[in-house]
Amino acid sequence: MTATATPPGAPLDSRAQAAARARRLLLGQHVLLLIALILLGTYFTSRLDFFLTSQNVLTILRFSAVTFIVATGFTLVLIGGGLDLSIGSGMAVVGVTAGKLFEAGVPLVLAFVLGVVVGVAIGFVNGFIVTRFRINPLIATLAMLFVLLGVAFIITDGRSTQLRDDGFRFARENVGGVPVPVFFLIAVAVLSVVLLHTTKAGRHLFAVGGNPDAARQAAMNVDRFRLGMYTVAGLYTGIAGVLLASDLGAIAPNSARNWELYVATAVFLGGASLTGGRGSVVGTFIGVVFVSALDNGLVQMAVRPQIVLIVVGAAMILAVAFDQRPKGGFR
């Protein structure tokens, strides 16, 4: 019997392929971000006595939950090839609307539901402007940022008002030791994962964002999908706006100032792409926790707010650079 000779290059090729797979895994955006999050937590824990306490962890979770909800909507828009810079102002309009309704005597649940409806309407208007008038999403939603901010200040006459009603401040409560906003986070995460990965609409959304021309040739109604994704993002903005107003216990027109920066940084760190067709709920969650922990730690270290903004902005530049470099960057 003649033994079959093993090709000389086979073991080396096999090892090279295994090394390449390991390298791709280790350099994957989620893995790198998880490592960065662990290192960040380790650093802050070594410098701050209260960073890893249960109370501070709950604070980070509460902040992360509100940010994650609106960031998930932002992720859906990016996957579909859009962009939404109006989310902070949208949250402010939702919050002041719900607060003013409650202050006027509208039952709490109805006031919050109507606030969420306002968020849905804002998302629909964003999508309508982008799809019907063919305006670049960056310009359209940047303009809406200013429009909605003005609306929030008009509704409140430019003044912030504290609402000391315990019912209105339900987002500050814990159930079984878990902050109430975390339950909304779980619901939004499950809904979004199901939408993206188990439905035809989710598969089509990735296709629309990845190559809209090919999607049109495949008889997909690109405008309808984009209008839908902006509307769903508006729903998430509505939920986040209500939770933020409840957590603050205030009617405040500037309550979500700079929220776009934190959300965009978290989403890009989580692996979503400016060019569309890519993004995930898991990546967004990890990115949100990273940004929330970074902000929390820097504030505890008494770093000036201006420096915090610089650090978060720099993180967004790095995240986008990581995404764009394999494609040759901006041309």
VOGU-3710 file (C-alpha; in Angstrom, 3 decimals, decimal comma):
1> mtatatppga> 0,000/0,000/0,000  1,358/3,351/-1,018  0,948/6,168/1,504  -0,605/9,333/0,107  1,900/12,129/0,332  0,765/15,267/2,108  1,335/18,351/-0,004  4,282/20,197/1,481  2,446/23,500/1,770  -0,765/22,148/3,343
11> pldsraqaaa> 0,125/22,384/7,051  1,572/25,846/6,567  -1,496/26,952/4,591  -3,764/25,569/7,302  -1,831/27,383/10,027  -1,839/30,566/7,987  -5,612/30,371/7,537  -6,116/29,721/11,253  -3,870/32,667/12,108  -5,780/34,855/9,674
21> rarrlllgqh> -9,112/33,847/11,242  -7,759/34,533/14,742  -6,440/37,898/13,622  -9,807/38,851/12,130  -11,532/37,815/15,348  -9,151/39,722/17,603  -9,259/42,798/15,390  -13,033/42,716/15,065  -14,602/45,987/16,144  -16,701/44,432/18,913
31> vlllialill> -13,726/42,593/20,395  -11,471/45,631/20,288  -14,201/47,751/21,847  -14,792/45,194/24,612  -11,060/45,155/25,373  -11,045/48,963/25,422  -14,060/48,952/27,769  -12,334/46,541/30,162  -9,163/48,633/30,142  -11,180/51,804/30,691
41> gtyftsrldf> -13,039/50,256/33,620  -9,800/48,973/35,121  -8,198/52,420/34,879  -11,113/54,274/36,443  -11,462/51,647/39,194  -7,790/52,101/40,106  -8,173/55,896/40,245  -11,667/56,291/41,711  -12,957/54,700/44,915  -16,606/54,945/43,863
51> fltsqnvlti> -16,448/53,977/40,186  -17,225/50,280/40,668  -19,776/50,723/43,460  -23,288/49,384/42,930  -24,738/52,891/43,040  -22,425/54,163/40,296  -22,944/51,071/38,158  -26,713/51,675/38,370  -26,141/55,299/37,371  -24,155/54,210/34,306
61> lrfsavtfiv> -26,850/51,662/33,441  -29,624/54,250/33,718  -27,768/56,713/31,499  -26,796/53,932/29,076  -30,392/52,767/28,773  -31,715/56,136/27,599  -28,752/56,629/25,267  -29,024/53,096/23,876  -32,696/53,483/22,979  -32,152/56,571/20,833
71> atgftlvlig> -28,820/55,189/19,549  -30,597/52,078/18,276  -32,854/54,274/16,175  -29,766/56,087/14,908  -28,257/52,692/14,016  -31,327/51,672/12,007  -31,157/54,916/10,052  -27,451/54,408/9,315  -27,998/50,799/8,221  -30,576/52,053/5,728
81> ggldlsigsg> -28,135/54,589/4,307  -29,493/57,644/6,145  -28,365/59,955/8,925  -30,197/61,744/11,743  -28,610/64,693/13,524  -31,892/65,897/15,037  -32,208/63,274/17,767  -31,174/65,502/20,676  -33,602/68,274/19,750  -36,260/65,641/19,069
91> mavvgvtagk> -35,830/64,220/22,562  -36,126/67,737/23,995  -39,403/68,403/22,145  -40,799/65,061/23,299  -39,779/65,696/26,912  -41,171/69,230/27,140  -44,393/68,166/25,382  -44,986/65,347/27,856  -44,054/67,568/30,778  -46,293/70,457/29,714
101> lfeagvplvl> -49,224/68,104/29,140  -48,767/66,584/32,590  -48,434/70,030/34,142  -51,716/71,021/32,463  -53,547/68,131/34,124  -53,348/65,411/31,460  -53,083/61,951/33,089  -49,475/60,783/33,391  -49,702/57,752/31,091  -51,541/59,712/28,392
111> afvlgvvvgv> -49,016/62,564/28,609  -46,154/60,130/28,090  -47,940/58,302/25,250  -48,610/61,599/23,477  -44,950/62,507/23,948  -43,931/59,284/22,216  -46,438/60,018/19,421  -44,693/63,370/18,925  -41,413/61,461/18,562  -42,946/59,216/15,899
121> aigfvngfiv> -44,242/62,281/14,058  -40,774/63,867/14,137  -39,244/60,712/12,671  -41,900/60,594/9,951  -41,284/64,252/9,039  -37,530/63,599/8,819  -38,113/60,653/6,527  -40,648/62,554/4,434  -38,252/65,461/3,877  -35,412/63,120/2,885
131> trfrinplia> -37,447/60,906/0,556  -39,943/63,336/-0,944  -37,722/66,383/-1,427  -34,521/64,397/-2,118  -32,543/66,448/0,396  -29,275/65,024/1,699  -30,030/63,493/5,142  -27,170/65,420/6,748  -28,614/68,775/5,613  -32,244/67,815/6,254
141> tlamlfvllg> -31,733/66,566/9,806  -29,239/69,309/10,664  -31,938/71,823/9,711  -34,474/69,861/11,786  -32,083/70,021/14,737  -32,453/73,814/14,777  -36,174/73,750/13,981  -36,937/71,338/16,824  -34,676/73,186/19,252  -36,610/76,352/18,482
151> vafiitdgrs> -39,910/74,517/19,001  -38,725/73,245/22,399  -37,841/76,774/23,501  -41,155/78,138/22,233  -43,147/75,491/24,121  -41,338/76,305/27,373  -40,914/80,036/26,745  -37,205/79,380/27,188  -37,543/78,375/30,844  -36,897/75,111/32,671
161> tqlrddgfrf> -39,427/73,910/35,247  -38,925/71,259/37,910  -41,687/68,645/38,310  -41,492/67,113/41,756  -44,255/64,571/41,230  -42,990/61,062/42,072  -45,123/59,521/39,340  -43,550/61,716/36,686  -40,107/60,716/37,939  -40,745/56,984/37,480
171> arenvggvpv> -37,496/56,590/35,497  -35,535/57,191/38,696  -37,027/54,115/40,338  -35,552/50,618/40,525  -37,527/47,390/40,196  -35,792/44,440/41,776  -32,654/46,536/42,002  -32,728/47,283/38,259  -33,347/50,844/36,969  -36,686/51,189/35,181
181> pvffliavav> -35,083/52,472/31,923  -33,164/49,184/31,628  -36,456/47,341/31,050  -37,180/49,685/28,155  -33,637/49,021/26,892  -34,303/45,279/26,864  -37,615/45,714/25,036  -36,075/47,967/22,382  -33,078/45,647/21,964  -35,264/42,558/21,472
191> lsvvllhttk> -37,608/44,377/19,083  -34,681/45,686/17,033  -32,865/42,339/16,837  -36,071/40,657/15,688  -36,686/43,405/13,133  -33,174/43,310/11,681  -32,456/39,594/11,686  -35,733/37,669/11,449  -37,884/39,743/9,106  -37,846/40,468/5,398
201> agrhlfavgg> -37,982/44,191/6,191  -34,728/43,922/8,143  -32,946/42,079/5,339  -34,190/44,622/2,849  -33,009/47,468/5,083  -29,425/46,160/4,931  -29,775/45,809/1,158  -31,141/49,342/0,756  -28,294/50,819/2,791  -25,579/48,701/1,203
211> npdaarqaam> -26,530/49,351/-2,422  -29,692/51,407/-3,029  -29,360/51,210/-6,827  -29,263/47,420/-6,746  -32,186/47,445/-4,318  -34,235/49,514/-6,776  -33,340/47,126/-9,588  -34,616/44,305/-7,362  -37,979/46,119/-7,213  -37,542/47,297/-3,609
221> nvdrfrlgmy> -39,268/50,526/-2,690  -36,223/52,315/-1,264  -38,112/55,449/-0,275  -40,711/53,456/1,643  -38,034/51,599/3,592  -36,208/54,817/4,424  -39,414/56,523/5,501  -40,146/53,513/7,696  -36,715/53,482/9,313  -36,921/57,190/10,152
231> tvaglytgia> -40,365/56,631/11,653  -39,134/53,744/13,824  -36,170/55,876/14,854  -38,684/58,573/15,818  -40,479/56,035/18,018  -37,229/55,299/19,819  -36,500/59,029/20,118  -39,932/59,446/21,692  -39,323/56,712/24,263  -35,874/58,084/25,097
241> gvllasdlga> -37,193/61,650/25,357  -39,891/60,627/27,817  -37,432/58,639/29,923  -34,946/61,519/29,963  -37,594/64,022/31,067  -38,733/61,603/33,764  -35,182/60,977/34,964  -34,474/64,716/35,143  -37,876/65,454/36,677  -37,994/68,640/34,651
251> iapnsarnwe> -39,404/70,410/31,619  -36,136/71,550/30,068  -35,679/72,685/26,433  -31,928/72,030/26,546  -32,209/68,659/28,304  -30,622/66,695/25,436  -27,879/69,133/24,534  -24,929/67,439/22,755  -26,808/64,119/22,756  -26,059/63,713/19,046
261> lyvatavflg> -22,331/63,657/19,797  -22,611/60,908/22,410  -24,997/58,824/20,312  -23,000/59,101/17,075  -19,762/58,250/18,885  -21,300/55,174/20,511  -22,850/53,936/17,268  -19,689/54,392/15,187  -17,595/52,746/17,896  -20,080/49,873/17,746
271> gasltggrgs> -19,280/49,236/14,099  -22,016/51,022/12,149  -20,898/52,571/8,883  -21,484/56,033/7,461  -21,889/54,463/4,031  -24,826/52,308/5,131  -25,544/48,606/5,067  -23,726/47,788/8,301  -24,483/48,025/12,008  -25,722/45,913/14,901
281> vvgtfigvvf> -27,690/46,203/18,114  -24,938/44,445/20,090  -22,251/46,779/18,764  -24,374/49,802/19,584  -24,922/48,552/23,136  -21,202/48,047/23,761  -20,457/51,460/22,261  -23,071/53,123/24,469  -21,721/51,510/27,647  -18,199/52,558/26,673
291> vsaldnglvq> -19,191/56,200/26,111  -21,325/56,268/29,286  -18,514/54,821/31,397  -16,016/57,235/29,842  -18,229/60,226/30,576  -18,987/59,020/34,099  -15,339/58,399/34,953  -14,124/61,719/33,565  -16,821/63,610/35,477  -15,851/61,833/38,714
301> mavrpqivli> -12,249/62,821/38,091  -13,453/66,448/37,948  -12,342/66,832/34,342  -13,785/70,014/32,874  -16,878/69,482/30,660  -15,059/71,037/27,708  -12,338/68,381/27,962  -14,987/65,644/28,137  -16,448/66,906/24,859  -12,990/66,923/23,275
311> vvgaamilav> -12,348/63,330/24,381  -15,728/62,103/23,100  -15,234/63,948/19,798  -11,775/62,436/19,386  -13,246/58,988/20,035  -15,754/59,543/17,228  -12,967/60,561/14,817  -11,059/57,372/15,640  -14,173/55,234/15,216  -15,013/56,698/11,798
321> afdqrpkggf> -11,358/56,465/10,719  -11,336/52,774/11,686  -14,443/52,250/9,561  -13,314/54,250/6,532  -9,637/53,316/6,241  -10,194/49,893/4,578  -12,324/51,686/1,951  -9,671/54,262/1,159  -11,162/57,020/3,301  -12,759/60,215/2,033
331> r> -12,020/61,047/-1,615
//
